[in-house]
Structure formats: C-alpha cells, structure tokens
Amino acid sequence: MAQWLSEACPLPDEQTARDHLLQEFPCLQRSDDVLENVMGVYTKVLQAERAAEEDRLDLVRTRLVGYFILYSPTPKALGAFADELRSIADGPELFNHACFQLGDEVLEQFVRPWRVRRCDQITRHVEGPGYPSVLVKTDVEEMLQEAPQDALYARLAALLRDCYRCQATGSVDFDTAAFTPGLRERVDARVDVTDVRHIIPDFDYDPSHWKDSPLRNEMQWKFWERFGHPELRAELSGRIHRLENVVTLRADICEMVDDLQLCLKPVQGIKGIFNIFVFGRNATRLKDLRGIPDQKMFYINSSVDIPKPELKYFRILATCCFIANLSGAMEYTDMSSRLVE
C-alpha cells in the first residue's frame, strides 16, 4: 500500500463551514432549522477540537467528526450524523468524550475498511483462449442477470457500458483493443490495462485471517444503517458486483482510489460530470504526470440498456477520501494508534 502524508488542516471556522454546507447541500437554503441545528453541533465540534490540541489522536478523531459533517455524502447522512451528536447530554466534557468516541467509530467502520486494495476481487484476465468470443458474443441480458454475483460478467457488462474506457482518463482497455480488430485505429486515446473497480468495497469480504480484524462486515453495515443509508445492506450484501457499484478505471487509478488518494465526485446539478480530486503532497504534479483531468464526463454506451453507476456510491467514496486526508488520519503509521490500516 502506498505511503504518503496527507495535507491535514484544522476544521474551518463557522462562517466558512456554513458557506461550504450551503454549497454542498443547496437544499439547506430552504430549511433554516436544519442548517442551524447542524451549525449548532459543528460549533461544539470546534470546541472539542480546541480541547484536543494537546492530544494528537483525539485531535484527529475530532476532525474526522467535523469533516464528516462538512463532507457528508447526502442530506440524509448529514441529518442522521448531526442528530446523533445533538443527542449527547449537555456539558462540554461529555460532548468532547463522545465526539472522540464517534471519531474512532468513523475511523474503524468507515475509513479503515476502505483503505484496502479491492481491485483483485474482480478478475481482469479471462483464463484460456476464449476471451475474444466471451467479449464479443456474450448476450447483454445474460451479463445483466449474472453480474451482481459474478465478477467476470460484471467486468464484461461494465466495459460495454463504459465504452471500453477508463472513466477517469479515457484510456482504452488493453484486452479489448488487443482482441478487437481496428479499434486502436478508431480511437484517439492511449491503450492501458484497466480494472473494474467496486465503488463501495465488499464489506462481506475479510482478507485477514485474524478473528479480531477491523474489517468485520456487520459493524460496517450497521454504521450506515445508523447514519442515513440502511438500504446499502440490501443493495450490496451478496450483490457487490451489481452494475451500479462498478466502474472501469485504469489500473493505476484503481490503486489511487483504493489508497484513498483519488475520488470522483458528481458535480451538483450537472448530469454525467464528475470532479476528480487527488490528495496528498504534490497532488497537482501527480495529476499532470498521470494525465488525470480536473473534471470528466463519463463515457456511457447509449446503444445498450445497462445500469449506470450509482451517484450515491461515488459520494460516499468521496466522503471517505476527504475526511481521511483532511483530518490527518492518513498520516499515522503506528498500528497501536488505531488510526491507520
């Protein structure tokens, strides 16, 4: 797993936070009460941040909470998270302690499970000489029926839907170009190895042989049931390869996503357009070197009726990337601190 330092920073002041929330969630402009409730909680989190200045770990935990408020994936998640904080008994010491504990939960049940390589769960290479016929002759209806439980069918369907391209860079899939006569000459893009990547990781998959592994799926499903999205379990448990949860990306982009170094975030109010964020030191130079644009329109094959990636899943991924990097949780390498994988 790649190692780098994030550019951690203190939580923004109240006015900056308010402006950010209104930009992130335009619906709050129509609901003053909700906005004021969220800001009331955020003010207490700022006080907890000041109280934690002498303890680096509690400081990071507090910032995980504060940045989750600012970068919540949806209004439902924001409301549920703020309500939990509002339910804490009065008194700064009680609130601060509860805030530190909640930050640890965000870390253990959200950030850590995502920072594990997931690309290997979807098979890129098809064994044997049959790849061309599988790629070309597989029936779309068959792919859609099998994809939620079968990685190969998910890959084939996603490639077809995504026009055989990486959705972040536009690179054409190498296997497809190799087995499709004339394709390379017809497209104005580089050819690269791609993978089909889960947007939401497989919470039912635990790569560790240890029983006390932090990647225990039940607690992660319960985290999202608690914070606004109980439907995730029904949508994804046992159906992790569903087409709404996979996207074609170049292999090196997959690694950056798995390391929480890159995310694609849907642009508010503009269909099919995503902002691409890269985190860590020298992020701008890294984007230039790897040919990663600041914004990208997704390639979608309109000739086939294949489900598109779910925007909610991309927003949850973006939340994880932002809070992990801005809080400073990514800077820890000591396992005993419980702040990194």
N, C-alpha and C positions, 0 to 999 in steps of 0.2 A: 504494500500500500504506500502511495506517495506520502512524503512528509514535507510540510511547508508551514510557515507561520501565517496565520490569518492577520488581517488588519483590524484587530479588536478595537472598539471605541466605546466611550461611555454612552449611556442612554441619552437621547436628545431631550432638550427642555420641553416644558409643557406646550408652549405655543408651536414649536416645531413638530411635536408629536401630533397635536391637533390637526395641523395643516396636512401632515402626512396621512393621517387616518381619513380625512375628508377626500383626499386624492385617491387613496387606495380603495375606499368604500363610499362612492358617491351617494349611496342610499342613506348614509348617516345625515346628509343635509336635510332630509325630510323627517328626521327623528331626533330632535334635540335631546329628549330624555335619555335615549340610548347613548348618544355621544357623551353627555355629561356623566352618566354612570361609568362609562369606560374611562373617561378622563379622571374621575374621582379615584378609581382604582389605580390608574397609572401614576397619579401623584403619590400615592402610598408606596408604589414600587420604587419611585425615585428616592423616597426617604429611606427605603430599605437598602438601596444601592449605596447611599451615603453611609449608612450604619455598617456596611460590609467592607468599607475601604481597607480595614486592617486585616481582613481575611480574604486572600485571593480566590479561594474556592467558592466561598459564599458570594463573592462579588460576581463571579461568572454565573453562578446559579441564578442570582437576581437578574442579571442581564438576559439570561435565557427567557425568563418570565416576561421582562419588559419588551424584548424584541418579538416574542410570540404575540403579544398584544398588537404591536405595530405591523407585523407581517403575517397575521392570521390568514389562512388560505381563503376563508369565506366569512361572510357576516355571521353565519350560524356558529362557526368555530369561535369567532371573536366574542359573541354574546355568551356562549357557554363558559369560555375561559374567564371572562370578566365576572360572570355570576359566581363562579367558584371562589374567586378572590373576594368578592363582596360579602360572601357568606362567612368569612373569617371574623371571629369575635373582635370587638374593639380593643385597642391597645397596641401601641407600636411594637412592643417586644413580641407579642403573639403573632402579629401580622408578619413581622420580619422572619420569624422562625418558620411560619407556614409558607412564606414566599421562598425561602431557601429549600424547603422540602419539595415544593412544587417544581422548582427549577431542576432538582435532582430527578424528579419523575419525567420531566420533559427530556432530559438528557438520556435516561435509561430506557424509556419506552418510545422515544421518537428519534433522537439524533443518533445514538449508537447503533440501533438496528439498521439504519440506512447506510451507515458508512462501512459497508461490506460489499465486496465485489459480487455482482449479480449476473454479469454477462454470461458466465459459464452455465447458468441454468437453462439457457436457450441454446440449442445446438446449431452452430453456424454451418458446419460441414456435414453434408449428407454422405453416408458411407456408400462405397461402391460406385460403379459407373453409371448409375441410374439417375444422377442429378438432372441432366437436361430434360429427360422425359417427365420427371416429377415436377420440375419447374414449369414446364410448358403445358402439360396435359392434365394436371390436377384440376378437377372441377371446383369452381368457386363455392358452390353450395356445400360440397364435401369439406372444403377448407373451413368454412364458417361453422359447420357442425362440430368439427373435431378440435378446432383451435383452442377453446377455453381450457382443455385438459391436455393438449398435445403440443409440445414446443415446436416440432417440425412444421405442422400445419399453421401454427401461429406465425412462424417466420415467413412461410410462403405467402400467406394472406397479407401480412404487413408489407412485405416487399412489393406485392402487386398494388396494394392501396397507396403506398408511398412512392410510386413510380420508380422503384428500384434505386432510391436515392437516400442518402443521409439527410435527415430533416434539418440539421443544424448547418451543414456546409454545402449541400448539394452534390457531394461526391457520389458517383455511380457505384453500385455494388459490384465487386470484383467477380464473384461467381456468375452473376447474371451476364456481365459483359463477356466473360470467357465462353459462355455457352449460348450466346445469342448473336448469330452472325450479323455483322453490320451495325450493331448497337453502338460500338465505340465511335464509329464514324458519324453517327447521327446526333450525338450529344456533345455539347460544349462544356465538359466538366471532366475533372480528373477521376480516375478509377481507383477505388480503395477497398480494403476489407471492411465490411460492415457487420454489425450485430443487430439483432432485435432485442431491445432493452426493455425490461419492466420499468414502468414509471413508478408505481408503488411496489416496493420489494415484497418478496414472498415471505410473509410472516409465519407461514406454516413450515418454513424450511429453516433448520438449525444446523449450520455446518460444524458446530462444536460437539465433541464427544463428552463434554463435561455437563453433568446434570444441572450445575448452577450457572450455566451460560446465560449472559444477559439477553440472548435472542430467544426468549420464550414467547411464542406467538399469542397465547391467551391474554397476557398483560397488554400487549400492543393493540389487540382488537378492543380491549376494554378501555384503553386510553382514548380511542376515537369514539367509542360509544359515549364516553363521558364528555367529550369536547366537540359535540356537534355533528358527528358523522357516524351514527350507528349502522348505517347502510353498508359501510365498507366491508364488513364481515360477509354479508350475504352476497355482495357483488364479487368478492375476490377470493374468499376462502374456498379452496379446491378448484378455483377457476382463474388462477393467476395469469394464465396466458390469454385471457379474453382480449379481443382486438382493441377494446377501449383502453387497455392497460399496457400496450406495447407500442414501441416506436422504433423506426430504423435509424440508427446512428452509426457513424464511423467508429471503428474500434477504439481509437484513442479518445474520442469524445465520450464513449461509454465509460472509460476509466475515469475521466474527469468527473462525470456525473456520479459515479459510484464513490468517489472520494469527496463528494460534496464541494467540488471545485467549480462546477458549472451547472447552471439550470436554465431551462427555457420557461419563460413566464408569459402567459397570454396577455396581450395588450387589452386594456379595458375598452370595451365598446367597438373593437375592430376585429371582425371575424377572420380567423386564419393567420393572424400576425402574432409573432412571439418576439419578445425582447430576450436576448441571450446575455446572461451575466456570468462573468468569470471572477473567481475570488482568489485572494492571496496576493503576496508580493509579486510585482512585475506582471500583473494580470493583463494590462494593455499590451505589453510586448508579447506575451504568450498568445493572445488572440491574433495578433499580427502574424506571428510565426506559423500558427496552425490554420490560418485562413478562416477564422471564426468571425462572422459578421456581428454587428451590434443588434440587428433586427432581421428577422427572416419570415417569409411567407411559406407555409407548409405546402409541399407538393402533395396533391390529392388526385388520384386517378378517378375521374368522374364517370368513366365508362363501366365501372363495376360498383355494386352496392355493398360496400364493406364498411362496417362501423369505424368511425373516426376516433382518434384518441380523445379520452375524456378530459376536458379542461380542468375540472376539479382536481384530478390527479396531478396535473402539472403544477397547480397552485400549491398543493400540499408539499410536493417536492421542493418548490421554490422557497416555501416557508422554512423547511429544514435547512436548506443551504444558507439562507440569510441569517437565521438565528445562530447556527453553529459557528459561522465565521464572525459575525459582528459581536457576539458575546465573548469571544475569546476561548470557547471550549475547544477549538481546534488546536490550540497552542500546547496542550498538555500531552506529555508522552509517558508520564508515570501512571501505571495501571492502578496503583493504590489510591490515586486521587479520584478514581471513578469518573474522570472527565473525558476520557477518550477510549476508543477501542484499541 
